[in-house]
Amino acid sequence: MGRISALLLLLIAGLTIGTKATANAGSTLDKIKAAGSLPCGINTEQPEYSTQDAHGNHGAFDLDICKAVAVAVLGPNAKFTVKPFRDEQEALQALKAGEIALLATGSSNYMNTTNAGFGFARPIFYDYQGFLVNKTMGIRSPKDLAGKKICFLGGTEIEIQLQGYMKREKIDWLPFSFQEEGEMEAAFITRNCAAITADASQLAYERIAFKDLARDFEILPDVVAKDPLAPTYRLDDPQWAAIVDWTVEALIQAEESGATQANLAEMKKSGDPVIQRLLGVQHGYGQYLLLDDAWAARVIEAVGNYGEIFERDLGAQSVMKLPRGPNGLWTQGGLMYALPVR
């Protein structure tokens, strides 16, 4: 009888936990639908406010991520409220407090991912710390920086990572530390330093300000340190987490399958089962996210596939002019690989 009572108690406890999880599931989705708008955060990354991260301001990319998730849950005329933050820690605090339901891109690093309150979709932008150099100085790789000054913002993670990289690569170099970004850029333009180091997104953002001089400036492909970015949410709602996760997967799968804004209607005629499931031709898949079957098709129609977003906001068609690099599809030597739609 004792064993039976214990088993009954375990069963009742399991049912209670299961009921609570079911009750919580979808609460974020319900709130967003009731408000008719998705509150979405964007980190504008003002360097003077941050000593832990050095991402550039890639607001256009973040806006498209906000829009993609909003369209997935609210339909083609979806509204979303953008809340800008000066740095990532400020944005994460707002996310924790419930001021936003989504941070378009957050750093999926050790400190953030071990925080029990936050969850991350797969990386949607593989940023990395690199070097901005002047091609006319004959610098083609970090080895060419031996004996030369490298500019960086002092007292930051960027400085720590730079020191580690140069030690590993056995490159003797001269540190040139700054507290103010404008002074650092002036030193680079006047060739008082041979390179600036920061995240590639920040370097691309800075390069825009150099205008005509920018044609001589190049971001080397060499990776000083990895700094991937991913849509970020609270972990108290698994249903919402699944919606954000699969919005990212849908964008990548659309590019893998060749589905674009322009050919979406034609692609719906495809006999490919992956396309049929992704675009809602084969019914029944939307219910697992508490969405209708056409949710992913709406997203692609609104923002395009992942490749279209990247090229428009960060790549060749943008002012940033970042190469795809690790953000290319796995079939093209990149790291973007969608989970199976099955």
C-alpha positions in Angstrom: 0.0 0.0 0.0 2.9 2.3 0.8 4.3 1.9 -2.7 0.9 2.4 -4.3 0.4 5.6 -2.3 3.9 6.9 -3.3 3.1 6.2 -6.9 -0.2 8.0 -6.7 1.5 11.0 -5.1 4.1 11.1 -7.9 1.3 10.8 -10.5 -0.7 13.6 -9.0 2.4 15.8 -8.8 3.2 15.1 -12.4 -0.4 16.0 -13.4 -0.2 19.2 -11.4 3.1 20.2 -13.1 1.7 19.3 -16.5 -1.4 21.4 -15.9 0.7 24.4 -14.8 2.9 24.1 -17.9 -0.1 23.9 -20.2 -1.6 26.9 -18.5 1.6 29.0 -19.0 2.2 27.8 -22.5 1.1 30.4 -25.1 0.6 33.2 -22.5 3.0 35.4 -24.3 1.2 34.7 -27.6 -2.1 35.5 -26.0 -0.8 38.9 -24.6 0.6 39.9 -28.0 -2.6 39.0 -29.8 -4.6 40.9 -27.2 -2.4 44.0 -27.6 -2.3 43.6 -31.4 1.4 44.4 -31.4 4.7 42.7 -30.6 7.0 44.6 -28.2 10.5 44.0 -29.6 13.8 45.3 -28.4 16.8 46.4 -30.4 20.3 47.0 -29.1 21.6 50.2 -30.7 25.0 49.5 -29.1 26.5 52.8 -28.2 30.1 51.9 -27.3 30.5 54.4 -24.5 27.8 52.5 -22.6 29.1 49.0 -23.0 32.4 47.4 -21.9 31.3 43.8 -22.6 30.2 43.9 -26.2 31.2 45.8 -29.3 28.5 45.0 -31.8 27.7 47.6 -34.4 24.3 49.2 -34.9 22.6 46.7 -37.2 19.2 48.1 -36.7 17.8 47.3 -40.1 18.6 43.6 -39.6 17.0 43.6 -36.1 13.9 45.4 -37.5 13.4 42.6 -40.0 13.7 39.9 -37.3 11.1 41.8 -35.2 8.8 42.0 -38.3 9.2 38.3 -39.1 8.1 37.2 -35.7 5.3 39.7 -35.6 4.0 38.6 -38.9 4.2 34.9 -37.9 1.8 35.5 -35.0 -0.3 38.5 -36.0 -0.7 38.1 -39.8 0.3 40.2 -42.8 -0.6 43.6 -41.3 1.2 42.9 -38.1 2.3 45.7 -35.8 5.3 45.7 -33.6 6.6 48.3 -31.2 10.4 48.8 -31.3 12.1 49.7 -28.1 15.8 50.8 -28.6 18.4 50.2 -25.8 21.8 51.7 -25.4 23.5 48.4 -24.7 22.7 44.7 -24.4 22.6 44.6 -20.6 19.9 47.3 -20.5 18.0 45.3 -23.2 18.2 42.1 -21.2 16.9 43.8 -18.1 13.9 45.0 -20.0 13.3 41.5 -21.4 13.5 40.1 -17.9 11.1 42.7 -16.6 8.6 41.9 -19.3 8.8 45.3 -21.0 9.6 43.4 -24.3 8.7 39.9 -25.4 11.7 39.6 -27.8 15.2 41.0 -28.1 15.9 40.8 -31.8 19.6 39.9 -31.4 21.3 39.0 -28.1 24.8 37.6 -27.5 24.5 33.9 -27.0 27.7 33.6 -24.9 28.5 31.8 -21.7 27.3 34.4 -19.3 24.0 35.0 -21.0 23.1 31.4 -21.9 23.8 30.2 -18.3 21.3 32.8 -17.0 18.3 30.7 -16.2 15.9 33.4 -17.2 16.9 33.7 -20.9 16.6 31.5 -23.9 18.2 31.9 -27.3 17.1 30.7 -30.8 19.9 29.4 -33.0 22.4 32.1 -34.0 21.0 34.3 -36.8 24.1 36.4 -37.2 27.6 35.0 -36.7 29.4 38.2 -35.7 33.1 38.1 -34.8 35.9 40.3 -33.6 38.2 41.2 -36.4 40.5 43.9 -37.8 39.8 46.9 -39.9 42.9 47.8 -41.9 44.1 50.2 -44.5 44.9 48.2 -47.7 47.3 50.9 -48.9 49.6 50.0 -45.9 50.1 46.5 -47.4 48.3 44.7 -44.6 46.7 41.5 -45.8 46.6 39.4 -42.7 47.1 39.8 -38.9 50.7 38.7 -39.4 51.3 42.0 -41.2 50.4 43.8 -38.0 53.6 42.7 -36.3 55.4 45.7 -34.8 52.5 48.0 -35.6 50.0 49.8 -33.4 46.5 48.4 -33.1 43.7 50.7 -31.8 41.0 49.4 -29.5 38.6 50.7 -26.7 40.4 50.0 -23.4 39.0 48.2 -20.5 36.7 46.1 -22.6 36.3 42.4 -23.5 37.7 43.4 -27.0 41.0 44.2 -25.4 41.2 40.9 -23.5 40.3 38.9 -26.6 42.8 40.8 -28.7 45.6 40.1 -26.2 44.7 36.4 -26.2 44.6 36.2 -30.0 47.9 37.9 -30.6 49.6 35.7 -28.0 48.2 32.5 -29.6 49.3 33.7 -33.0 52.7 34.7 -31.7 52.5 38.3 -33.1 54.4 41.1 -31.4 52.3 44.2 -31.6 51.9 47.6 -30.0 48.7 48.4 -28.0 47.0 51.7 -28.6 44.1 52.1 -26.1 41.3 54.7 -26.3 38.4 55.6 -24.1 36.5 57.5 -26.9 35.6 56.1 -30.3 36.0 59.3 -32.2 39.6 59.7 -31.1 40.3 56.1 -32.1 38.9 56.6 -35.5 41.0 59.8 -36.0 44.1 57.9 -35.1 43.3 55.2 -37.7 42.6 57.8 -40.4 45.9 59.6 -39.7 47.7 56.2 -39.7 48.8 56.5 -36.1 47.6 53.0 -35.8 47.5 50.3 -38.5 44.3 48.6 -37.5 41.1 49.0 -35.4 39.8 45.9 -33.7 36.1 45.4 -32.7 33.2 43.2 -33.9 32.9 43.0 -37.7 29.4 44.7 -37.4 30.9 47.6 -35.5 33.8 47.9 -37.9 31.4 48.0 -40.8 29.3 50.6 -39.1 32.4 52.7 -38.4 33.6 52.3 -42.0 30.4 54.0 -43.2 31.5 57.2 -41.4 34.8 57.3 -43.3 32.9 58.0 -46.6 35.3 58.3 -49.6 38.2 57.1 -47.5 36.4 53.8 -46.9 37.4 52.4 -50.3 40.9 51.8 -48.9 39.6 50.2 -45.7 39.0 46.4 -45.4 37.8 44.1 -42.7 40.0 41.1 -42.6 38.3 37.6 -42.5 40.5 36.4 -39.7 38.5 35.8 -36.5 39.9 37.2 -33.3 36.9 35.9 -31.2 33.5 34.6 -32.0 30.4 36.7 -31.1 27.2 35.0 -32.4 23.9 36.8 -32.1 20.5 35.2 -31.7 16.9 36.2 -31.0 16.4 36.2 -27.3 13.4 35.6 -25.1 12.4 34.6 -21.5 12.3 31.0 -20.6 9.0 31.1 -18.8 6.9 30.3 -22.0 8.1 27.3 -24.0 5.4 27.9 -26.6 6.6 31.4 -27.3 10.2 30.1 -27.5 9.2 27.5 -30.1 7.5 30.2 -32.2 10.7 32.4 -32.2 12.9 29.3 -32.8 10.9 28.1 -35.8 10.6 31.6 -37.3 14.4 31.5 -37.6 14.4 28.0 -38.9 11.8 28.9 -41.5 13.8 31.9 -42.8 16.9 29.6 -43.2 14.9 26.7 -44.7 13.3 29.1 -47.2 16.7 30.0 -48.5 17.8 26.4 -48.6 14.7 25.5 -50.6 15.0 28.6 -52.9 11.7 30.2 -51.7 11.8 34.0 -52.0 9.5 36.9 -51.8 9.3 37.0 -55.6 8.6 33.3 -56.3 6.4 32.4 -53.3 3.2 31.8 -55.3 5.1 29.5 -57.7 6.8 27.6 -54.9 3.5 26.7 -53.4 3.0 24.5 -56.5 6.1 22.5 -55.7 5.9 18.8 -55.0 8.8 19.0 -52.5 7.3 17.8 -49.1 9.6 20.3 -47.2 8.2 23.2 -49.2 4.6 21.9 -48.9 5.0 21.8 -45.1 6.9 25.1 -44.8 4.4 27.1 -46.9 1.3 25.5 -45.4 0.3 23.5 -48.6 0.3 20.4 -46.5 -2.0 21.1 -43.6 -1.6 20.4 -39.9 1.9 21.7 -39.1 0.9 25.2 -37.8 -1.1 23.7 -34.9 2.1 22.7 -33.1 3.0 26.3 -32.7 -0.7 27.4 -32.0 -0.5 29.2 -35.4 -2.3 28.6 -38.7 -0.6 26.7 -41.5 0.2 29.8 -43.6 2.4 31.5 -40.9 5.8 30.8 -42.5 4.5 31.7 -46.0 3.4 35.1 -44.6 6.8 35.6 -43.0 8.7 35.0 -46.3 6.2 37.2 -48.2 6.8 40.0 -45.7 10.6 39.9 -45.3 12.0 37.3 -47.7 14.2 34.4 -46.8 17.3 34.6 -44.6 19.7 35.3 -47.5 17.5 38.2 -48.8 17.4 39.7 -45.3 21.2 39.5 -44.8 22.0 40.9 -48.2 19.5 43.8 -47.8 20.4 44.7 -44.3 24.1 43.6 -43.8 25.5 42.4 -47.1 26.2 43.7 -50.6 23.0 45.6 -51.0 23.4 47.5 -47.7 25.7 50.2 -46.5 27.5 47.7 -44.2 28.8 45.6 -47.1 29.6 42.6 -45.0 30.4 39.3 -46.8 28.2 36.3 -46.0 31.2 34.4 -44.6 30.0 32.1 -41.8 26.4 33.4 -42.3 26.2 31.6 -45.7 24.3 28.4 -46.1 26.0 25.1 -45.1 25.9 24.1 -48.7 28.1 27.1 -49.6 30.6 26.7 -46.8 28.7 28.7 -44.1 27.1 27.7 -40.8 23.4 28.3 -41.6 21.6 24.9 -41.5 17.9 24.6 -40.9 16.4 21.9 -38.8 14.2 19.4 -40.6 10.5 20.4 -41.1 9.1 17.0 -40.2 
